[in-house]
Amino acid sequence: MDIGGSGIKGAPVDLDRGDLAQERCKVLTPHPATPDGVADGVKQVIDHFGWTGPVGLTFPGVVTGGAMVRTAANVDKSWIDTDARALFGGRLGGLPVTVVNDADAAGVAEMQFGAGRDRKGTVILLTFGTGIGSAVFVDGVLVPNTELGHLELGGHDAEKKASSKAKEDHGLSWEQWARRVQKYLAHVEMLFSPELFIIGGGVSRKADKFLPHITGVKAEIVPAQLQNNAGIVGAAMRAAQQRP
Ligand code: BGC
């Protein structure tokens, strides 16, 4: 399942193919997106499929140990220090639950089934949406909860300047936005010298509109391949790994 700012989406996942096994079900994220409200939405999606197996969920903030939410930049602040595994597990009648940062989940799926397949060295997936999410891999192994979207860029939180929400909020053209993304990527490159950047989030479908404007970054830059379903697939992969 993928918990986002606008929708709570989920589907059974075929872990061999890295794809959805059934058409996904989406319910609207309640506003405010409180823990109880979101848990109700998650239950609706699980009930839709009559699912009784392990459940993996993404969350748009730092999540430690598959359970504890530590930050909530773009969701209701009451999430901070919530034991999300206990919350969802309780609401789902005791199903085994694993919770993972949304960008980490997308990255895990992308490294196994998408643009990062068989890529060694340092690979960084960045998702551009309401915020900027990051997933850092070294030889295919994830360094979780890197939160590179909150690096400082020109005196501001980077995601406030360069997320795709910032593009909309400030009415930027693709070229103007690409200039900001370029500055951001150059900063991340200075810190990590990755071999590859994978650009995820909704904008990955529009890569031809902004990637040509990004020059001056040494690393290879490619769009994500799994697009909409990366979070759901990655969450399911994590849930399967956590099974006793
Ligand atoms: C959050 C990250 C999240 C990203 C994308 C950021 O504001 O701090 O944890 O991955 O947004 O949703």
Boltz pocket constraint, residues with backbone or C-beta under 6 A from the ligand:
constraints:
  - pocket:
      binder: B
      contacts: [[A, 59], [A, 60], [A, 61], [A, 62], [A, 71], [A, 73], [A, 74], [A, 101], [A, 102], [A, 103], [A, 104], [A, 127], [A, 129], [A, 130], [A, 131], [A, 132], [A, 133], [A, 134], [A, 147], [A, 149], [A, 159]]
      max_distance: 6.0
